[in-house]
């Protein structure tokens, strides 16, 4: 979605900036609004924050799984706590 919005914003912006004469009057205004909307959505969606949260959660859970397998002092409760913490990391990534 992020790439689609980025490409849309870029193409729309270039079209408005170049002001091609082949377009009917009024169309450039619509294209300008499309560009503005696409840029606004890219700004507020911030996919990198969500992706970082998933990576952080996955690393924490992988570490807990490895410790559960290799360390006999690492109990099932610790593994479940790591899974819960991963869910918390992901859910809090939705908030700025």
C-alpha positions as CSV (number, residue, x, y, z in Angstrom):
1,X,0.0,0.0,0.0
2,X,2.9,2.3,0.9
3,X,4.5,1.9,-2.5
4,X,1.2,2.4,-4.4
5,X,0.6,5.6,-2.5
6,X,4.1,6.7,-3.2
7,X,3.9,6.0,-6.9
8,X,0.5,7.7,-7.1
9,X,1.8,10.8,-5.3
10,X,4.9,11.0,-7.5
11,X,3.1,10.6,-10.8
12,X,0.3,13.0,-9.8
13,X,2.8,15.6,-8.6
14,X,4.9,15.3,-11.8
15,X,1.7,15.6,-13.9
16,X,0.6,18.7,-12.1
17,X,4.1,20.3,-12.2
18,X,4.5,19.7,-15.9
19,X,0.9,21.0,-16.7
20,X,0.4,19.0,-19.9
21,X,-1.8,20.8,-22.4
22,X,-3.5,17.5,-23.5
23,X,-5.6,17.3,-20.3
24,X,-9.0,18.9,-20.2
25,X,-9.4,22.0,-17.9
26,X,-10.1,21.2,-14.3
27,X,-8.3,17.8,-14.4
28,X,-5.1,19.2,-13.0
29,X,-6.9,20.4,-9.9
30,X,-8.3,16.9,-9.3
31,X,-4.8,15.4,-9.9
32,X,-3.4,17.9,-7.4
33,X,-5.9,16.7,-4.8
34,X,-5.0,13.1,-5.5
35,X,-1.3,13.9,-4.9
36,X,-2.1,15.7,-1.7
37,X,-4.3,12.9,-0.4
38,X,-1.7,10.3,-1.3
39,X,1.1,12.2,0.5
40,X,-1.1,12.7,3.5
41,X,-1.9,9.0,3.8
42,X,1.8,8.1,3.5
43,X,2.6,10.6,6.3
44,X,0.0,9.1,8.7
45,X,0.3,5.4,7.9
46,X,4.0,5.1,8.7
47,X,4.5,1.4,7.8
48,X,8.1,1.3,9.0
49,X,6.9,1.7,12.7
50,X,4.6,-1.3,12.4
51,X,7.3,-3.3,10.6
52,X,9.9,-2.5,13.3
53,X,7.4,-3.6,15.9
54,X,6.9,-7.0,14.2
55,X,10.7,-7.5,13.9
56,X,11.3,-6.6,17.5
57,X,8.5,-8.9,18.7
58,X,9.8,-11.8,16.5
59,X,13.3,-11.4,17.8
60,X,12.1,-11.4,21.5
61,X,10.0,-14.5,20.8
62,X,12.8,-16.3,19.0
63,X,15.2,-15.6,21.9
64,X,12.6,-16.9,24.3
65,X,12.1,-20.1,22.2
66,X,15.8,-20.7,22.1
67,X,16.2,-20.2,25.8
68,X,13.2,-22.5,26.5
69,X,14.8,-25.2,24.4
70,X,18.3,-24.9,25.7
71,X,18.0,-23.6,29.3
72,X,16.2,-25.9,31.7
73,X,15.7,-23.0,34.1
74,X,13.6,-21.1,31.5
75,X,10.1,-22.2,32.2
76,X,6.9,-22.3,30.1
77,X,5.7,-19.2,31.9
78,X,8.7,-17.3,30.7
79,X,7.9,-18.4,27.1
80,X,4.3,-17.3,27.5
81,X,5.3,-14.0,29.0
82,X,7.6,-13.4,25.9
83,X,4.7,-14.1,23.6
84,X,2.5,-11.7,25.5
85,X,5.2,-9.0,25.5
86,X,5.6,-9.5,21.7
87,X,1.8,-8.9,21.3
88,X,2.1,-5.7,23.5
89,X,5.0,-4.4,21.3
90,X,2.9,-4.9,18.2
91,X,-0.2,-3.4,19.6
92,X,1.6,-0.3,20.9
93,X,3.1,0.4,17.5
94,X,-0.3,1.5,16.4
95,X,-0.1,4.6,18.6
96,X,2.2,7.5,17.8
